Amino acid sequence: MTRPPTSTTSASLTPRQLWTRTRGVLLVLALILIGGVVLATVRSADHHGHLDPRSADPDGSRAVAEILKAQGVTLQVVTTLDEATTAADSDSTLLVTTPDLLTDHQQSTLHRAMTVSGGRTLLVGAGATSLGALAPGVTTATSASVTVREPSCALPAAVRAGSVDLGGERYTTDLDEATTCYPADGQPTLVTLPTSGGGDTVLLGSADILTNEHLDQQGNASLALQLLGSRPHLVWYLPSLSDTSVTEGETPGSTTDSFFSLIPSGWLWGALQLALAAVLAAIWRGRRLGPLVTEPLPVAIRASEATEGRARLYRKADARDRAAAVLRTATRTRIAPLLGVAAQDAHSPETLLPALTARLDGTDADPRDLLFGAAPADDAALIRLADQLDALEREVRTS
């Protein structure tokens, strides 16, 4: 008689079931991805970034760029150092939006071009990283908040513009030919320096007067148009990491060879704070929740079955030492009350053995070796130990 084939069941999902369950989520993710790509494509013509003359965002500079074009100033947007130095001449104004991002080689090359061009160079937010190379003789102090400030100088452009929104970097200089304006706590946020080629260098502490958001406030537009429109050609330099000059003039082991040197310090401190928060969260979640709570077993298990199961585990692991320790501990716990020894002293040989010796005179087995001896060498020795412990316990109970 043949047995009918037994059917097997599996808890794993088939590919069809997986597709049925996940297709809704995948569809939503696909729609989000497609929507993001379409939105980025549609807005790509209007959004280019901070201080970009093509950007209509609040922090962009399209407004001032369009006004300058209407006044006859030609605008050229460049992203490489070679384009910037080539376009700089006596009839041009070179605007450098982020001079601190330039490498040492780029800064020295740009400074040489600034000196001989005879034009104007406007450095926005130049800090300690770039001042030494681009504006020798000028140092930076602690930054100041951007607020309405008065010119307090005789610079014609500043006098005509009046109060403007300035702050950010504050500068100090001992150069007699320098003109300092818009002081914050006695230190200027706008400095002009003549160059040997007949031009000048302008240090602007913050970029607010150039942005779309603040251009129509105070005298911001007047000062921005005068600084950028003093010459018929404006070169708008947006430094980029894709510029090949970034790697020129660098030696192995320099700061540009390190990935972390390209990360702003704010991101590094932010990552450190997140790591600290993660450690604290792990400690908080890993704290002790209190003592274990005993629960009744769902089924009744015979004590003999539990004992046999534990014994099999010990045998499988070849853990004779642990098995012997369990047997000896149980024996000491049971005979201690019979000998008049307190429970807390049941496992102390100095207390238990004298009481046992006084109770049993002339026993053949060595009580110390039985109750506190070394681990058995093999399974036969473990069986003998178990038998001897049983005999010792019976002797104590019957004495």
C-alpha positions, 0 to 999 in steps of 0.5 A: 500500500503506497502512502499518499504524497504529503503536501509541504507548506512554506512560510516564504513568499513567492516572487508574485506575492512579493510584487503584489505587496510592494508594488504600491510602495514602489509606485509611490517612490517612482512618482516621487523620484520622477516628480523631483527630477521634473521639478529640478529640470523646470527650476534649473533655469531660475535656481543656481545658488547663493550669489549667483546672478542667474538665480531669482531666489532670495539669496541669489543676485539676479536683481542687481545683475539685471539692473547693471545690464540695463545700465550698459554693464556687460556681465560675464559669469565664470567658474574657473580661475583661468577664466577669471584672470583672463577676463580681468583688465582695467575696464572690468570689475572682478567679483569673487563671491567666496574667496575663502574656498580658493586654494593657496595656489589659486589665491596667489595666482588671483592676487597677481592678476589683481595687482597688474590688471588695473581694474577693481576686485571685490572680495565678498566675506573674505576671512582669515583663510584668504586675506593674507594672500589677497589683501596683505596688511589686512586682518580679520576680527570676530564677525558681527551681525548684519544690521543697518550701519552708517558709512562713517567715511569719505568714500564717495560711493558710501557717502551717496549710498548712506546707511546699508545692511552690512556686517559679517567679517570685520577688518583691521589694517594699519595701511595709510592708503586704506579707506575703511567704512561702515564700522561695527564696534570700531572695526570696518566691514568695508575696506578699499585698498589701492593696487600698484596697477592703478586699480583697487581691491574692495573687501565687503564683510557680508553679501546681503547688499547683493542679494535679491532679498535685501537689494531694495532695503536701505541704501543697499542698491546704491552701494551695490551698483556703485561698487559693481558698476564703476567699470563697463565690464563685470566678471562674476567669479563663482569658484567651483571644485570642478576647476582644474586649478584646485589641484595645481600647485599642491604637494602630497599631504597638503590640505587639499589631499584630505577629504575632510579639509573640503568639509566646512567646520560646521558640518564636522561639529554637527556630525560630532554632535549627532554621534554624541547624541547617538551614543547617549540614545544607545545608553538610554535605550540600553539601561537596565529595565529592572529585575526579571519577572517570572511567568508561568510556563505555558505547559507543565514540564516534568522535572526529570525531563528538564534535568535530562535536557540540561544534561544532554546540553552539558554532554554535547558541549563537553562541559564536565566542569559546569556539570560537576559544579552544578552537582556540588552546589546542589549537594552543599545547598541540601546538606547545609541545613542538616548540618546546622550551617546557615544558607549563606555559608553553605558554599564556604569550605571553612564553615561547611567542612568542619560541621560535616567532619564533626557529623560524620566520623571515619568517612572513607571519602574526602569531603573537601575533594567531593564538595570543592574539588577539581573538575572530573577528567572524563565522563566516568569520573563525573558519574563516580562523582555523582554517585559519591555525592548521593552517598554523602548526602544519604549518610548525612541524612541518616547519621 
